[in-house]
Amino acid sequence: MTPRAPEPPSSATRRRVGRGLSAALGLGAAGYAYAWWEARWFTLRHVTLPVLPPGAPELRVLQVSDLHLTPYQGRKRRWVASLAALEPDLVVNTGDNLAHRDAVAPLLEAFGTLTSKPGVFVLGSNDYFSPTPRNPVRYLLPDDGKRFTRTKQLPWQDLAARLSYAGWEDLSNRTAVLDVKGVRIAFAGVDDPHLDHDDLSAVAGPADPAADLRLAVAHAPYLRVIDQFAADGYDAILAGHTHGGQVCLPGGRALTTNCDLDPERARGLHRHPATSAPGDPESAWLHVSAGLGTSPYARIRVACRPEATLLTLVAPD
Ligand SMILES: [Fe+2]
């Protein structure tokens, strides 16, 4: 007996499948449009950090991180320029400023009078190397150790020279001491741990006990680095790099940090080591900025708005 050919789907079935596909495509497009828009929805986050000795004046510290700036990002440049109105006492720049070889001048223009404030900076991997197109799904996977160092170099020497000339301290594998409003601050910093550029031996050792405050700075908060700074007695460690997870679950839960820090501390203020109670001298504050940008090839964010942070440093109650 000759088998019967399958009957073609009815026109009603074809209509249902067509409607389902259209709805899925519409949802995908709407989701992408939202993520594109959120990546441009800059916000200033306020954090209070109880690290000053009794009687010290309150200090307002502006942390900027991960701008990933290209010359064409006018909205971002204008938003960064507006931060000068905060008149911070200190600026901390935790790296990944650039995403284009011609971005140094627009970056300095956006910082504007902020560079006349006391400041410190370290560089991130994206200050050194041009961004490349990558499968965005890879960002959500555990760090595979691959570094894209065969791309063209960005003008990081020019960036560091201009920031230094403006008066900010380069903390790449260096220490420094600044007096801010009469508060003596001992700094230590490392070059980017994501590229293995950190030279901890250059800065390791007990943080200056004579200082009023001890601050450590790194671009990527790898555990080997923040372990060392916490053990050396730094009161707080400021870092960036994680983009807060960049594409998060609803409620802002990060899936990745792009380093060996746990996703629960992908952004915001926590302790390190994480298990130590606040006030434990063995533990430091760790503040991770979600940063202001993304790779120009993946300009999307979900449940993780681009941010700068105004940290208000106070004496504990
Ligand atoms: Fe970054």
py3Dmol code that shows the C-alpha trace and the ligand (Angstrom):
import py3Dmol

protein = """\
ATOM      1  CA  MET A   1       0.000   0.000   0.000  1.00  0.00           C
ATOM      2  CA  THR A   2       1.357   3.469  -0.919  1.00  0.00           C
ATOM      3  CA  PRO A   3       1.933   5.609   2.239  1.00  0.00           C
ATOM      4  CA  ARG A   4      -0.160   8.705   2.375  1.00  0.00           C
ATOM      5  CA  ALA A   5       1.672  12.043   2.082  1.00  0.00           C
ATOM      6  CA  PRO A   6       1.396  14.163   5.278  1.00  0.00           C
ATOM      7  CA  GLU A   7      -1.327  16.678   5.073  1.00  0.00           C
ATOM      8  CA  PRO A   8      -0.128  20.308   4.777  1.00  0.00           C
ATOM      9  CA  PRO A   9      -0.766  22.454   7.881  1.00  0.00           C
ATOM     10  CA  SER A  10      -4.074  24.138   7.803  1.00  0.00           C
ATOM     11  CA  SER A  11      -4.194  27.850   7.215  1.00  0.00           C
ATOM     12  CA  ALA A  12      -5.248  28.324  10.879  1.00  0.00           C
ATOM     13  CA  THR A  13      -2.089  26.496  12.074  1.00  0.00           C
ATOM     14  CA  ARG A  14       0.074  28.559   9.750  1.00  0.00           C
ATOM     15  CA  ARG A  15      -1.465  31.738  11.134  1.00  0.00           C
ATOM     16  CA  ARG A  16      -0.819  30.609  14.741  1.00  0.00           C
ATOM     17  CA  VAL A  17       2.866  29.799  14.001  1.00  0.00           C
ATOM     18  CA  GLY A  18       3.288  33.124  12.203  1.00  0.00           C
ATOM     19  CA  ARG A  19       1.782  35.027  15.148  1.00  0.00           C
ATOM     20  CA  GLY A  20       4.076  33.160  17.596  1.00  0.00           C
ATOM     21  CA  LEU A  21       7.188  33.983  15.562  1.00  0.00           C
ATOM     22  CA  SER A  22       6.176  37.634  15.249  1.00  0.00           C
ATOM     23  CA  ALA A  23       5.580  37.874  19.002  1.00  0.00           C
ATOM     24  CA  ALA A  24       8.987  36.294  19.771  1.00  0.00           C
ATOM     25  CA  LEU A  25      10.753  38.631  17.349  1.00  0.00           C
ATOM     26  CA  GLY A  26       8.882  41.618  18.786  1.00  0.00           C
ATOM     27  CA  LEU A  27       9.814  40.660  22.351  1.00  0.00           C
ATOM     28  CA  GLY A  28      13.464  40.187  21.362  1.00  0.00           C
ATOM     29  CA  ALA A  29      13.573  43.556  19.626  1.00  0.00           C
ATOM     30  CA  ALA A  30      11.901  45.265  22.596  1.00  0.00           C
ATOM     31  CA  GLY A  31      14.346  43.610  25.017  1.00  0.00           C
ATOM     32  CA  TYR A  32      17.331  44.688  22.947  1.00  0.00           C
ATOM     33  CA  ALA A  33      15.958  48.219  22.630  1.00  0.00           C
ATOM     34  CA  TYR A  34      15.557  48.418  26.417  1.00  0.00           C
ATOM     35  CA  ALA A  35      19.104  47.081  27.031  1.00  0.00           C
ATOM     36  CA  TRP A  36      20.468  49.601  24.490  1.00  0.00           C
ATOM     37  CA  TRP A  37      18.644  52.407  26.270  1.00  0.00           C
ATOM     38  CA  GLU A  38      19.683  51.302  29.782  1.00  0.00           C
ATOM     39  CA  ALA A  39      23.356  51.410  28.726  1.00  0.00           C
ATOM     40  CA  ARG A  40      22.857  55.173  28.240  1.00  0.00           C
ATOM     41  CA  TRP A  41      20.800  55.734  31.435  1.00  0.00           C
ATOM     42  CA  PHE A  42      23.621  57.123  33.599  1.00  0.00           C
ATOM     43  CA  THR A  43      23.161  57.482  37.328  1.00  0.00           C
ATOM     44  CA  LEU A  44      25.097  58.813  40.304  1.00  0.00           C
ATOM     45  CA  ARG A  45      25.141  56.414  43.231  1.00  0.00           C
ATOM     46  CA  HIS A  46      25.691  57.722  46.781  1.00  0.00           C
ATOM     47  CA  VAL A  47      27.609  55.642  49.322  1.00  0.00           C
ATOM     48  CA  THR A  48      28.690  56.454  52.879  1.00  0.00           C
ATOM     49  CA  LEU A  49      31.978  54.973  53.983  1.00  0.00           C
ATOM     50  CA  PRO A  50      32.829  55.111  57.728  1.00  0.00           C
ATOM     51  CA  VAL A  51      36.625  55.152  57.523  1.00  0.00           C
ATOM     52  CA  LEU A  52      37.822  58.505  58.846  1.00  0.00           C
ATOM     53  CA  PRO A  53      39.289  59.059  62.315  1.00  0.00           C
ATOM     54  CA  PRO A  54      37.124  60.931  64.842  1.00  0.00           C
ATOM     55  CA  GLY A  55      37.172  64.684  64.274  1.00  0.00           C
ATOM     56  CA  ALA A  56      38.214  64.500  60.624  1.00  0.00           C
ATOM     57  CA  PRO A  57      36.142  66.567  58.186  1.00  0.00           C
ATOM     58  CA  GLU A  58      33.792  64.705  55.881  1.00  0.00           C
ATOM     59  CA  LEU A  59      35.383  63.942  52.493  1.00  0.00           C
ATOM     60  CA  ARG A  60      33.475  63.631  49.236  1.00  0.00           C
ATOM     61  CA  VAL A  61      35.187  61.211  46.870  1.00  0.00           C
ATOM     62  CA  LEU A  62      34.013  60.830  43.284  1.00  0.00           C
ATOM     63  CA  GLN A  63      34.825  57.447  41.737  1.00  0.00           C
ATOM     64  CA  VAL A  64      34.660  57.185  37.949  1.00  0.00           C
ATOM     65  CA  SER A  65      35.374  53.942  36.167  1.00  0.00           C
ATOM     66  CA  ASP A  66      35.082  52.049  32.882  1.00  0.00           C
ATOM     67  CA  LEU A  67      34.029  54.917  30.641  1.00  0.00           C
ATOM     68  CA  HIS A  68      35.143  53.000  27.514  1.00  0.00           C
ATOM     69  CA  LEU A  69      34.879  56.329  25.721  1.00  0.00           C
ATOM     70  CA  THR A  70      34.836  56.889  21.977  1.00  0.00           C
ATOM     71  CA  PRO A  71      34.831  60.398  20.473  1.00  0.00           C
ATOM     72  CA  TYR A  72      31.236  59.881  19.277  1.00  0.00           C
ATOM     73  CA  GLN A  73      29.635  59.390  22.690  1.00  0.00           C
ATOM     74  CA  GLY A  74      28.433  62.932  23.251  1.00  0.00           C
ATOM     75  CA  ARG A  75      25.714  62.024  25.738  1.00  0.00           C
ATOM     76  CA  LYS A  76      28.226  60.228  27.980  1.00  0.00           C
ATOM     77  CA  ARG A  77      30.742  63.063  27.723  1.00  0.00           C
ATOM     78  CA  ARG A  78      28.119  65.641  28.687  1.00  0.00           C
ATOM     79  CA  TRP A  79      26.982  63.543  31.646  1.00  0.00           C
ATOM     80  CA  VAL A  80      30.564  63.107  32.890  1.00  0.00           C
ATOM     81  CA  ALA A  81      31.158  66.853  32.436  1.00  0.00           C
ATOM     82  CA  SER A  82      28.156  67.526  34.687  1.00  0.00           C
ATOM     83  CA  LEU A  83      29.902  65.709  37.566  1.00  0.00           C
ATOM     84  CA  ALA A  84      32.197  68.707  38.071  1.00  0.00           C
ATOM     85  CA  ALA A  85      29.236  70.478  39.718  1.00  0.00           C
ATOM     86  CA  LEU A  86      29.547  68.019  42.629  1.00  0.00           C
ATOM     87  CA  GLU A  87      32.845  69.700  43.564  1.00  0.00           C
ATOM     88  CA  PRO A  88      34.325  66.539  45.108  1.00  0.00           C
ATOM     89  CA  ASP A  89      37.319  66.749  47.410  1.00  0.00           C
ATOM     90  CA  LEU A  90      39.038  63.852  45.642  1.00  0.00           C
ATOM     91  CA  VAL A  91      38.581  61.950  42.381  1.00  0.00           C
ATOM     92  CA  VAL A  92      39.450  58.256  42.021  1.00  0.00           C
ATOM     93  CA  ASN A  93      39.600  56.926  38.462  1.00  0.00           C
ATOM     94  CA  THR A  94      39.710  53.123  38.350  1.00  0.00           C
ATOM     95  CA  GLY A  95      40.552  52.690  34.672  1.00  0.00           C
ATOM     96  CA  ASP A  96      39.171  51.490  31.315  1.00  0.00           C
ATOM     97  CA  ASN A  97      38.787  55.098  30.149  1.00  0.00           C
ATOM     98  CA  LEU A  98      39.306  54.466  26.444  1.00  0.00           C
ATOM     99  CA  ALA A  99      37.659  52.551  23.615  1.00  0.00           C
ATOM    100  CA  HIS A 100      39.172  54.482  20.699  1.00  0.00           C
ATOM    101  CA  ARG A 101      42.595  55.826  19.757  1.00  0.00           C
ATOM    102  CA  ASP A 102      41.198  59.373  19.482  1.00  0.00           C
ATOM    103  CA  ALA A 103      39.403  59.356  22.838  1.00  0.00           C
ATOM    104  CA  VAL A 104      42.087  60.922  25.070  1.00  0.00           C
ATOM    105  CA  ALA A 105      41.296  64.559  24.224  1.00  0.00           C
ATOM    106  CA  PRO A 106      37.484  64.113  24.504  1.00  0.00           C
ATOM    107  CA  LEU A 107      38.034  62.307  27.798  1.00  0.00           C
ATOM    108  CA  LEU A 108      40.093  65.157  29.255  1.00  0.00           C
ATOM    109  CA  GLU A 109      37.518  67.636  27.971  1.00  0.00           C
ATOM    110  CA  ALA A 110      34.731  65.679  29.691  1.00  0.00           C
ATOM    111  CA  PHE A 111      36.648  65.555  32.988  1.00  0.00           C
ATOM    112  CA  GLY A 112      37.073  69.323  32.708  1.00  0.00           C
ATOM    113  CA  THR A 113      37.702  70.988  36.055  1.00  0.00           C
ATOM    114  CA  LEU A 114      37.619  67.628  37.842  1.00  0.00           C
ATOM    115  CA  THR A 115      41.287  67.285  36.944  1.00  0.00           C
ATOM    116  CA  SER A 116      42.024  70.390  39.008  1.00  0.00           C
ATOM    117  CA  LYS A 117      40.840  68.462  42.096  1.00  0.00           C
ATOM    118  CA  PRO A 118      43.168  66.096  43.944  1.00  0.00           C
ATOM    119  CA  GLY A 119      42.972  62.771  42.155  1.00  0.00           C
ATOM    120  CA  VAL A 120      44.472  59.335  41.635  1.00  0.00           C
ATOM    121  CA  PHE A 121      44.169  56.845  38.803  1.00  0.00           C
ATOM    122  CA  VAL A 122      45.086  53.384  37.571  1.00  0.00           C
ATOM    123  CA  LEU A 123      44.714  51.985  34.072  1.00  0.00           C
ATOM    124  CA  GLY A 124      42.636  49.039  32.880  1.00  0.00           C
ATOM    125  CA  SER A 125      43.179  46.598  30.041  1.00  0.00           C
ATOM    126  CA  ASN A 126      40.963  48.676  27.754  1.00  0.00           C
ATOM    127  CA  ASP A 127      43.269  51.672  28.183  1.00  0.00           C
ATOM    128  CA  TYR A 128      46.022  49.570  26.634  1.00  0.00           C
ATOM    129  CA  PHE A 129      44.323  47.676  23.808  1.00  0.00           C
ATOM    130  CA  SER A 130      41.672  48.463  21.191  1.00  0.00           C
ATOM    131  CA  PRO A 131      38.344  46.734  21.724  1.00  0.00           C
ATOM    132  CA  THR A 132      37.430  43.922  19.359  1.00  0.00           C
ATOM    133  CA  PRO A 133      34.081  42.365  18.454  1.00  0.00           C
ATOM    134  CA  ARG A 134      33.398  39.434  20.762  1.00  0.00           C
ATOM    135  CA  ASN A 135      30.558  37.044  21.220  1.00  0.00           C
ATOM    136  CA  PRO A 136      28.620  38.777  24.049  1.00  0.00           C
ATOM    137  CA  VAL A 137      27.671  35.383  25.491  1.00  0.00           C
ATOM    138  CA  ARG A 138      31.333  34.881  26.402  1.00  0.00           C
ATOM    139  CA  TYR A 139      31.042  37.764  28.839  1.00  0.00           C
ATOM    140  CA  LEU A 140      28.539  35.741  30.866  1.00  0.00           C
ATOM    141  CA  LEU A 141      30.797  32.696  31.072  1.00  0.00           C
ATOM    142  CA  PRO A 142      33.585  32.171  33.647  1.00  0.00           C
ATOM    143  CA  ASP A 143      36.848  33.945  32.817  1.00  0.00           C
ATOM    144  CA  ASP A 144      38.743  31.748  30.352  1.00  0.00           C
ATOM    145  CA  GLY A 145      42.045  33.534  30.906  1.00  0.00           C
ATOM    146  CA  LYS A 146      42.241  34.752  27.293  1.00  0.00           C
ATOM    147  CA  ARG A 147      43.357  38.352  26.898  1.00  0.00           C
ATOM    148  CA  PHE A 148      43.005  40.243  23.652  1.00  0.00           C
ATOM    149  CA  THR A 149      46.483  41.705  23.556  1.00  0.00           C
ATOM    150  CA  ARG A 150      47.133  41.258  19.847  1.00  0.00           C
ATOM    151  CA  THR A 151      44.933  44.195  18.922  1.00  0.00           C
ATOM    152  CA  LYS A 152      46.307  47.665  18.343  1.00  0.00           C
ATOM    153  CA  GLN A 153      47.551  49.544  21.371  1.00  0.00           C
ATOM    154  CA  LEU A 154      45.657  52.610  22.499  1.00  0.00           C
ATOM    155  CA  PRO A 155      47.541  55.796  23.503  1.00  0.00           C
ATOM    156  CA  TRP A 156      47.789  54.848  27.157  1.00  0.00           C
ATOM    157  CA  GLN A 157      51.099  56.649  27.616  1.00  0.00           C
ATOM    158  CA  ASP A 158      49.479  59.879  26.419  1.00  0.00           C
ATOM    159  CA  LEU A 159      46.495  59.267  28.716  1.00  0.00           C
ATOM    160  CA  ALA A 160      48.688  58.647  31.771  1.00  0.00           C
ATOM    161  CA  ALA A 161      50.927  61.610  30.937  1.00  0.00           C
ATOM    162  CA  ARG A 162      47.993  64.000  30.537  1.00  0.00           C
ATOM    163  CA  LEU A 163      46.253  62.878  33.733  1.00  0.00           C
ATOM    164  CA  SER A 164      49.551  63.156  35.610  1.00  0.00           C
ATOM    165  CA  TYR A 165      50.284  66.565  34.096  1.00  0.00           C
ATOM    166  CA  ALA A 166      46.839  67.700  35.248  1.00  0.00           C
ATOM    167  CA  GLY A 167      47.818  66.689  38.774  1.00  0.00           C
ATOM    168  CA  TRP A 168      46.350  63.242  39.370  1.00  0.00           C
ATOM    169  CA  GLU A 169      48.653  60.640  40.925  1.00  0.00           C
ATOM    170  CA  ASP A 170      49.393  57.570  38.797  1.00  0.00           C
ATOM    171  CA  LEU A 171      49.047  54.611  41.186  1.00  0.00           C
ATOM    172  CA  SER A 172      50.160  51.922  38.733  1.00  0.00           C
ATOM    173  CA  ASN A 173      52.254  49.734  41.056  1.00  0.00           C
ATOM    174  CA  ARG A 174      52.938  52.798  43.184  1.00  0.00           C
ATOM    175  CA  THR A 175      52.179  54.368  46.509  1.00  0.00           C
ATOM    176  CA  ALA A 176      51.470  58.027  47.172  1.00  0.00           C
ATOM    177  CA  VAL A 177      50.434  60.328  49.981  1.00  0.00           C
ATOM    178  CA  LEU A 178      47.962  63.172  49.520  1.00  0.00           C
ATOM    179  CA  ASP A 179      46.706  65.779  51.939  1.00  0.00           C
ATOM    180  CA  VAL A 180      43.017  66.396  51.290  1.00  0.00           C
ATOM    181  CA  LYS A 181      41.289  69.004  53.491  1.00  0.00           C
ATOM    182  CA  GLY A 182      43.918  68.335  56.143  1.00  0.00           C
ATOM    183  CA  VAL A 183      43.343  64.563  56.028  1.00  0.00           C
ATOM    184  CA  ARG A 184      46.540  62.667  55.262  1.00  0.00           C
ATOM    185  CA  ILE A 185      45.688  59.795  52.903  1.00  0.00           C
ATOM    186  CA  ALA A 186      48.132  56.976  52.138  1.00  0.00           C
ATOM    187  CA  PHE A 187      47.408  55.350  48.755  1.00  0.00           C
ATOM    188  CA  ALA A 188      48.608  52.173  47.103  1.00  0.00           C
ATOM    189  CA  GLY A 189      47.640  50.972  43.659  1.00  0.00           C
ATOM    190  CA  VAL A 190      48.445  48.344  41.088  1.00  0.00           C
ATOM    191  CA  ASP A 191      48.516  48.247  37.312  1.00  0.00           C
ATOM    192  CA  ASP A 192      45.745  46.111  35.832  1.00  0.00           C
ATOM    193  CA  PRO A 193      45.549  42.624  37.400  1.00  0.00           C
ATOM    194  CA  HIS A 194      43.360  41.456  34.486  1.00  0.00           C
ATOM    195  CA  LEU A 195      46.486  41.673  32.300  1.00  0.00           C
ATOM    196  CA  ASP A 196      48.750  40.383  35.082  1.00  0.00           C
ATOM    197  CA  HIS A 197      50.349  43.842  35.122  1.00  0.00           C
ATOM    198  CA  ASP A 198      50.051  44.073  38.902  1.00  0.00           C
ATOM    199  CA  ASP A 199      53.337  44.099  40.759  1.00  0.00           C
ATOM    200  CA  LEU A 200      52.224  43.570  44.324  1.00  0.00           C
ATOM    201  CA  SER A 201      55.815  43.350  45.579  1.00  0.00           C
ATOM    202  CA  ALA A 202      56.211  47.023  44.641  1.00  0.00           C
ATOM    203  CA  VAL A 203      53.432  48.156  46.981  1.00  0.00           C
ATOM    204  CA  ALA A 204      52.930  45.350  49.525  1.00  0.00           C
ATOM    205  CA  GLY A 205      53.687  45.982  53.170  1.00  0.00           C
ATOM    206  CA  PRO A 206      51.891  47.503  56.129  1.00  0.00           C
ATOM    207  CA  ALA A 207      49.866  50.560  55.154  1.00  0.00           C
ATOM    208  CA  ASP A 208      51.175  53.774  56.704  1.00  0.00           C
ATOM    209  CA  PRO A 209      49.894  53.733  60.307  1.00  0.00           C
ATOM    210  CA  ALA A 210      50.610  57.450  60.643  1.00  0.00           C
ATOM    211  CA  ALA A 211      48.123  58.332  57.907  1.00  0.00           C
ATOM    212  CA  ASP A 212      44.565  59.346  58.769  1.00  0.00           C
ATOM    213  CA  LEU A 213      43.224  57.077  56.038  1.00  0.00           C
ATOM    214  CA  ARG A 214      44.629  54.276  53.891  1.00  0.00           C
ATOM    215  CA  LEU A 215      43.075  53.725  50.440  1.00  0.00           C
ATOM    216  CA  ALA A 216      44.012  51.087  47.862  1.00  0.00           C
ATOM    217  CA  VAL A 217      43.060  51.230  44.184  1.00  0.00           C
ATOM    218  CA  ALA A 218      42.994  48.627  41.402  1.00  0.00           C
ATOM    219  CA  HIS A 219      41.132  48.310  38.140  1.00  0.00           C
ATOM    220  CA  ALA A 220      40.155  44.638  38.382  1.00  0.00           C
ATOM    221  CA  PRO A 221      39.389  43.320  41.896  1.00  0.00           C
ATOM    222  CA  TYR A 222      41.221  40.009  41.655  1.00  0.00           C
ATOM    223  CA  LEU A 223      41.368  38.200  44.985  1.00  0.00           C
ATOM    224  CA  ARG A 224      45.186  38.073  45.110  1.00  0.00           C
ATOM    225  CA  VAL A 225      45.213  41.881  45.028  1.00  0.00           C
ATOM    226  CA  ILE A 226      42.414  42.679  47.447  1.00  0.00           C
ATOM    227  CA  ASP A 227      43.617  39.931  49.819  1.00  0.00           C
ATOM    228  CA  GLN A 228      47.006  41.677  49.954  1.00  0.00           C
ATOM    229  CA  PHE A 229      45.590  45.164  50.466  1.00  0.00           C
ATOM    230  CA  ALA A 230      43.235  43.955  53.207  1.00  0.00           C
ATOM    231  CA  ALA A 231      46.078  42.096  54.950  1.00  0.00           C
ATOM    232  CA  ASP A 232      48.283  45.209  54.713  1.00  0.00           C
ATOM    233  CA  GLY A 233      45.719  47.229  56.637  1.00  0.00           C
ATOM    234  CA  TYR A 234      44.111  49.415  53.970  1.00  0.00           C
ATOM    235  CA  ASP A 235      40.818  50.820  55.209  1.00  0.00           C
ATOM    236  CA  ALA A 236      39.129  50.621  51.831  1.00  0.00           C
ATOM    237  CA  ILE A 237      39.818  49.261  48.353  1.00  0.00           C
ATOM    238  CA  LEU A 238      38.248  50.889  45.280  1.00  0.00           C
ATOM    239  CA  ALA A 239      37.945  48.987  41.998  1.00  0.00           C
ATOM    240  CA  GLY A 240      35.997  48.781  38.743  1.00  0.00           C
ATOM    241  CA  HIS A 241      36.244  46.334  35.821  1.00  0.00           C
ATOM    242  CA  THR A 242      33.190  44.150  36.593  1.00  0.00           C
ATOM    243  CA  HIS A 243      30.609  46.475  34.953  1.00  0.00           C
ATOM    244  CA  GLY A 244      28.441  45.228  37.839  1.00  0.00           C
ATOM    245  CA  GLY A 245      27.790  42.102  35.788  1.00  0.00           C
ATOM    246  CA  GLN A 246      26.493  44.323  32.918  1.00  0.00           C
ATOM    247  CA  VAL A 247      23.679  41.929  31.942  1.00  0.00           C
ATOM    248  CA  CYS A 248      22.025  41.002  35.223  1.00  0.00           C
ATOM    249  CA  LEU A 249      18.978  39.122  36.367  1.00  0.00           C
ATOM    250  CA  PRO A 250      15.940  41.162  37.431  1.00  0.00           C
ATOM    251  CA  GLY A 251      16.787  42.873  40.711  1.00  0.00           C
ATOM    252  CA  GLY A 252      20.376  43.418  39.630  1.00  0.00           C
ATOM    253  CA  ARG A 253      21.799  39.990  40.475  1.00  0.00           C
ATOM    254  CA  ALA A 254      25.089  39.636  38.593  1.00  0.00           C
ATOM    255  CA  LEU A 255      26.034  36.430  36.835  1.00  0.00           C
ATOM    256  CA  THR A 256      29.719  37.239  36.387  1.00  0.00           C
ATOM    257  CA  THR A 257      32.493  39.604  37.445  1.00  0.00           C
ATOM    258  CA  ASN A 258      34.938  38.828  34.607  1.00  0.00           C
ATOM    259  CA  CYS A 259      37.500  38.008  37.321  1.00  0.00           C
ATOM    260  CA  ASP A 260      37.684  35.704  40.360  1.00  0.00           C
ATOM    261  CA  LEU A 261      35.599  37.954  42.645  1.00  0.00           C
ATOM    262  CA  ASP A 262      32.232  36.409  43.554  1.00  0.00           C
ATOM    263  CA  PRO A 263      29.228  37.807  41.622  1.00  0.00           C
ATOM    264  CA  GLU A 264      27.521  38.849  44.889  1.00  0.00           C
ATOM    265  CA  ARG A 265      30.159  41.614  45.137  1.00  0.00           C
ATOM    266  CA  ALA A 266      30.107  42.596  41.450  1.00  0.00           C
ATOM    267  CA  ARG A 267      29.195  46.160  42.449  1.00  0.00           C
ATOM    268  CA  GLY A 268      28.611  48.305  45.488  1.00  0.00           C
ATOM    269  CA  LEU A 269      30.037  48.352  48.999  1.00  0.00           C
ATOM    270  CA  HIS A 270      31.029  45.145  50.777  1.00  0.00           C
ATOM    271  CA  ARG A 271      33.692  43.853  53.153  1.00  0.00           C
ATOM    272  CA  HIS A 272      36.801  41.943  52.217  1.00  0.00           C
ATOM    273  CA  PRO A 273      37.409  39.271  53.328  1.00  0.00           C
ATOM    274  CA  ALA A 274      33.652  39.000  52.850  1.00  0.00           C
ATOM    275  CA  THR A 275      33.099  36.917  55.966  1.00  0.00           C
ATOM    276  CA  SER A 276      34.637  39.418  58.388  1.00  0.00           C
ATOM    277  CA  ALA A 277      32.343  41.595  60.416  1.00  0.00           C
ATOM    278  CA  PRO A 278      32.436  45.387  59.909  1.00  0.00           C
ATOM    279  CA  GLY A 279      35.030  46.886  62.205  1.00  0.00           C
ATOM    280  CA  ASP A 280      37.206  43.794  62.124  1.00  0.00           C
ATOM    281  CA  PRO A 281      40.771  45.088  61.608  1.00  0.00           C
ATOM    282  CA  GLU A 282      41.478  42.058  59.438  1.00  0.00           C
ATOM    283  CA  SER A 283      38.859  43.206  56.952  1.00  0.00           C
ATOM    284  CA  ALA A 284      38.740  46.168  54.566  1.00  0.00           C
ATOM    285  CA  TRP A 285      35.867  47.892  52.824  1.00  0.00           C
ATOM    286  CA  LEU A 286      35.632  46.971  49.148  1.00  0.00           C
ATOM    287  CA  HIS A 287      33.806  49.303  46.783  1.00  0.00           C
ATOM    288  CA  VAL A 288      33.330  48.091  43.210  1.00  0.00           C
ATOM    289  CA  SER A 289      31.955  50.521  40.641  1.00  0.00           C
ATOM    290  CA  ALA A 290      29.679  49.186  37.906  1.00  0.00           C
ATOM    291  CA  GLY A 291      31.280  51.826  35.672  1.00  0.00           C
ATOM    292  CA  LEU A 292      29.884  54.092  33.000  1.00  0.00           C
ATOM    293  CA  GLY A 293      30.427  52.161  29.804  1.00  0.00           C
ATOM    294  CA  THR A 294      30.617  48.937  27.914  1.00  0.00           C
ATOM    295  CA  SER A 295      32.606  47.643  24.999  1.00  0.00           C
ATOM    296  CA  PRO A 296      31.490  49.624  21.932  1.00  0.00           C
ATOM    297  CA  TYR A 297      30.632  46.254  20.375  1.00  0.00           C
ATOM    298  CA  ALA A 298      28.164  45.340  23.144  1.00  0.00           C
ATOM    299  CA  ARG A 299      26.533  48.597  24.244  1.00  0.00           C
ATOM    300  CA  ILE A 300      23.803  46.985  26.272  1.00  0.00           C
ATOM    301  CA  ARG A 301      23.067  46.700  29.995  1.00  0.00           C
ATOM    302  CA  VAL A 302      20.279  44.937  31.823  1.00  0.00           C
ATOM    303  CA  ALA A 303      19.302  45.646  35.457  1.00  0.00           C
ATOM    304  CA  CYS A 304      22.686  47.340  35.906  1.00  0.00           C
ATOM    305  CA  ARG A 305      22.645  51.048  35.080  1.00  0.00           C
ATOM    306  CA  PRO A 306      25.927  52.770  34.158  1.00  0.00           C
ATOM    307  CA  GLU A 307      27.127  54.707  37.166  1.00  0.00           C
ATOM    308  CA  ALA A 308      29.593  56.977  38.864  1.00  0.00           C
ATOM    309  CA  THR A 309      29.741  56.991  42.658  1.00  0.00           C
ATOM    310  CA  LEU A 310      29.955  59.775  45.200  1.00  0.00           C
ATOM    311  CA  LEU A 311      31.460  58.229  48.307  1.00  0.00           C
ATOM    312  CA  THR A 312      31.023  60.296  51.450  1.00  0.00           C
ATOM    313  CA  LEU A 313      33.815  59.423  53.858  1.00  0.00           C
ATOM    314  CA  VAL A 314      32.906  59.947  57.507  1.00  0.00           C
ATOM    315  CA  ALA A 315      34.087  58.940  60.948  1.00  0.00           C
ATOM    316  CA  PRO A 316      32.212  55.909  62.354  1.00  0.00           C
ATOM    317  CA  ASP A 317      29.449  56.705  64.844  1.00  0.00           C
TER     318      ASP A 317
END
"""
ligand_1 = """\
1
LIG
Fe 35.626 47.934 31.604
"""
view = py3Dmol.view(width=600, height=400)
view.addModel(protein, "pdb")
view.setStyle({"model": 0}, {"cartoon": {"style": "trace"}})
view.addModel(ligand_1, "xyz")
view.setStyle({"model": 1}, {"stick": {}})
view.zoomTo()
view.show()
